[in-house]
Amino acid sequence: MTNFCRFVQALALGAWIGAIIFFAGVVTRGAFAVLSSRDEAGALVGFTLAGLHEMGVIAAVIYLVAAVGMARSWRGLGKPAAFAVILMLALTLTSQRIVIPRMDALRAEMGSVDATATSNPLRAEFDRLHGVSVDLEGAILVIGLAAMWLTMRERRQ
């Protein structure tokens, strides 16, 4: 049972981390390089980010259920790696439920982000929230890498 739960944890966390890296390194770059407008690219990135967040929530739940299964109690959630995954989940939900909806509302109000002057207060707030979104994803990635290391380190014990 322990080996299966460890495998499930590694698979869930590895898929989540890999998806973040793919999103940042391929999807966002590709969207802005290939699509005809920055607004279209932003729409594609936003759609893809929503899918990434859904995947992250599912991966977190799977990881945490496996942690509880291995410990055969809720104490499994108290391990450092599980705590890191809980933090990743909280940051993901913050991005998906708070930051992104505010950005979407601003985008709708502006009509076109790209055509809105950077001095416009709506655009300035959108750009600020975009920075917050990027920072949250970066933090999720770094914490995810730490969680993976902690998960693999526990395996040797």
C-alpha positions as CSV (number, residue, x, y, z in Angstrom):
1,M,0.0,0.0,0.0
2,T,2.8,2.4,0.9
3,N,4.6,1.9,-2.5
4,F,1.3,2.5,-4.4
5,C,0.6,5.7,-2.4
6,R,4.1,7.0,-3.0
7,F,3.7,6.3,-6.7
8,V,0.3,8.2,-6.7
9,Q,1.9,11.1,-4.9
10,A,4.8,11.3,-7.3
11,L,2.6,11.0,-10.3
12,A,0.2,13.7,-9.1
13,L,2.9,16.1,-8.1
14,G,5.0,15.4,-11.1
15,A,2.1,15.9,-13.5
16,W,1.3,19.2,-11.8
17,I,4.8,20.5,-11.8
18,G,5.3,19.4,-15.4
19,A,2.2,21.1,-16.5
20,I,3.3,24.4,-14.9
21,I,6.6,24.2,-16.7
22,F,5.0,23.3,-20.0
23,F,2.5,26.2,-19.5
24,A,5.1,28.8,-18.8
25,G,7.7,27.6,-21.3
26,V,5.6,26.5,-24.2
27,V,2.0,27.6,-24.1
28,T,2.4,31.2,-23.1
29,R,5.4,31.8,-25.4
30,G,3.7,30.0,-28.3
31,A,0.4,31.8,-27.8
32,F,2.0,35.3,-28.1
33,A,4.3,34.2,-30.9
34,V,1.7,32.5,-33.1
35,L,-1.6,34.2,-32.6
36,S,-2.4,37.4,-34.6
37,S,-3.2,39.6,-31.6
38,R,-2.1,39.9,-28.0
39,D,-5.7,39.9,-26.9
40,E,-6.2,36.5,-28.6
41,A,-3.0,35.2,-27.0
42,G,-4.2,36.4,-23.6
43,A,-7.6,34.7,-24.1
44,L,-5.8,31.4,-25.0
45,V,-3.4,31.7,-22.0
46,G,-6.3,32.5,-19.7
47,F,-8.3,29.4,-20.9
48,T,-5.2,27.2,-20.6
49,L,-4.4,28.6,-17.1
50,A,-8.0,27.7,-15.9
51,G,-7.3,24.1,-17.1
52,L,-3.9,24.1,-15.3
53,H,-5.6,25.2,-12.1
54,E,-8.3,22.5,-12.3
55,M,-5.6,20.0,-12.9
56,G,-3.7,21.3,-9.9
57,V,-6.7,21.1,-7.6
58,I,-7.2,17.5,-8.7
59,A,-3.5,16.6,-8.3
60,A,-3.5,18.2,-4.8
61,V,-6.5,16.2,-3.7
62,I,-5.0,13.0,-5.0
63,Y,-1.7,13.7,-3.3
64,L,-3.3,14.5,0.0
65,V,-5.6,11.4,-0.1
66,A,-2.5,9.3,-0.7
67,A,-0.7,11.0,2.2
68,V,-3.7,10.2,4.5
69,G,-3.7,6.6,3.2
70,M,-0.1,6.1,3.8
71,A,-0.3,7.4,7.4
72,R,-3.6,5.7,7.9
73,S,-4.7,8.9,9.7
74,W,-5.1,12.6,9.2
75,R,-1.6,12.9,10.6
76,G,-0.4,12.3,7.1
77,L,-1.4,15.9,6.3
78,G,1.1,17.2,8.9
79,K,4.2,16.1,7.0
80,P,6.2,18.9,5.4
81,A,5.6,17.6,1.8
82,A,1.8,17.5,2.4
83,F,1.9,20.9,4.0
84,A,3.7,22.2,0.9
85,V,1.0,20.7,-1.3
86,I,-1.7,22.3,0.8
87,L,0.1,25.7,0.4
88,M,0.2,25.0,-3.4
89,L,-3.5,24.3,-3.4
90,A,-4.2,27.5,-1.5
91,L,-2.2,29.6,-3.9
92,T,-3.8,28.0,-6.9
93,L,-7.3,28.6,-5.5
94,T,-6.3,32.2,-4.7
95,S,-5.3,32.7,-8.3
96,Q,-8.3,31.0,-9.8
97,R,-11.0,32.4,-7.5
98,I,-9.7,35.9,-6.7
99,V,-7.0,37.1,-9.1
100,I,-8.2,35.7,-12.4
101,P,-11.8,36.8,-12.1
102,R,-10.7,40.3,-11.3
103,M,-8.5,40.3,-14.4
104,D,-11.4,38.9,-16.5
105,A,-13.7,41.7,-15.3
106,L,-11.1,44.3,-16.1
107,R,-10.5,42.7,-19.6
108,A,-14.2,42.9,-20.3
109,E,-14.4,46.5,-19.1
110,M,-11.5,47.5,-21.3
111,G,-12.6,45.6,-24.4
112,S,-9.0,45.2,-25.5
113,V,-6.1,45.1,-23.1
114,D,-3.6,45.7,-25.9
115,A,-5.5,48.8,-27.2
116,T,-5.8,50.3,-23.7
117,A,-3.1,52.8,-22.8
118,T,-0.8,51.6,-20.0
119,S,-1.6,54.9,-18.2
120,N,-5.3,54.0,-18.0
121,P,-6.2,53.0,-14.4
122,L,-8.0,49.8,-15.6
123,R,-4.9,48.7,-17.6
124,A,-2.6,49.6,-14.7
125,E,-4.7,47.4,-12.3
126,F,-4.8,44.6,-14.9
127,D,-1.0,44.7,-15.3
128,R,-0.6,44.7,-11.5
129,L,-2.9,41.6,-11.2
130,H,-1.1,40.0,-14.1
131,G,2.1,40.4,-12.1
132,V,0.4,38.8,-9.0
133,S,-0.8,35.9,-11.2
134,V,2.8,35.3,-12.5
135,D,4.2,35.5,-9.0
136,L,1.6,33.0,-7.7
137,E,2.4,30.5,-10.4
138,G,6.1,30.9,-9.8
139,A,5.6,30.3,-6.1
140,I,3.5,27.3,-6.8
141,L,6.3,25.9,-9.0
142,V,9.0,26.5,-6.5
143,I,6.9,25.0,-3.6
144,G,6.1,22.1,-5.9
145,L,9.7,21.4,-6.5
146,A,10.4,21.5,-2.8
147,A,7.4,19.2,-2.2
148,M,8.7,16.7,-4.7
149,W,12.1,16.7,-3.1
150,L,10.5,16.2,0.4
151,T,8.3,13.4,-1.0
152,M,11.2,11.6,-2.5
153,R,13.3,12.1,0.6
154,E,10.6,10.6,2.8
155,R,10.7,7.5,0.5
156,R,14.3,6.7,1.6
157,Q,13.4,6.8,5.3
